[in-house]
Amino acid sequence: MELSTAIKGMLETRKALNTPQGLSSPTFISEQLQTLAQYVGVIEIILANLEADLTIKEAARYKEYMDKGKKTSTAKDLARFDFTAEHAETTKLSRYISSSWKMVSTSQSRVKHLIEESRNQV
């Protein structure tokens, strides 16, 4: 699955959890959580690969700057600056992942609460 597809699916699933049905139906919430977890898992794998590639590219660029006679801290800063867009993308994906897992956790608690509430009404 492509990253854009996974992000779109994740955002749509999160949106579904913010509907009345996503707040009141344990079955619906559970189904959405399973879907969300699958999308987030895909994003995590892609992020891991992006981070590994970025580390390798940044180290190579750092070495290039060192070979050109730059000081250590300058070479490090320049190498990091050269890949600002990639760092921004990995940070964004990390936040998507983190907030989605928080949503999963909160929604799981909601499901437990709804089930307990329905037991108490019988």
Protein Blocks (a to p, Z undefined) as FASTA:
>chain_A
ZZklmmmmmmmmmmmmmgmklmmmmklmmmmmmmmmmmmmmmmmmmmmmmmmmmmmmmmm
mmmmmmnopafklmmmmmmmmmmmmmmmmmmmmmmmmmmmmmmmmmmmmmmmmmmmmmmm
ZZ
